[in-house]
Amino acid sequence: MAIDYGSKRVGLAVTDPMQIIASGLDTVPTKEIFSYLNDYLSKEKVSKIVIGEPKRLNNEPSQIAEEIQKFSDRLQKLYPTIEIVRLDERFTSKMAFQTMIDSGLKKKQRQNKALVDEIAATILLQDYLSYYN
């Protein structure tokens, strides 16, 4: 599973059992993420969660990095058997938006920020699967 954490929304992606292809799962309001994850993780087997680590171009943490670290720490406490992995997520939102353009989505559809977050999580997970699996 991959999580693209944001202060308003959280994009989620999952992979197939053979861990080959990442697919978008959902976008959830940030305030509801732990309730959503509790429900999802009680039904599905997840061994690892990849969480995006936002960095600036100069490799320094972005503004939201501290909030994401708190989220990651809480997640690890709640689910100690699930491995938490942090992965650089620079440009995933831009890549997600470009993916929407390339796939022919209309301008109105491309303005759907929830879809951008879900696609960004999918890109994050696919990157992880491609390079670390």
Buried (B, 14 or more C-beta within 10 A) or exposed (E): BBBBBBEEBBBBBBBEEEEEEBEBBBBBEBEEBBEBBEEBBEEEEBEBBBBBBBBEEEEEEBEBBEBBBEBBEEBEEEBEEBEBEBBEBBEBBEBBBEBBEEEEBEEEEBEBBBBBBBBBBBBBBBBBBEEEE
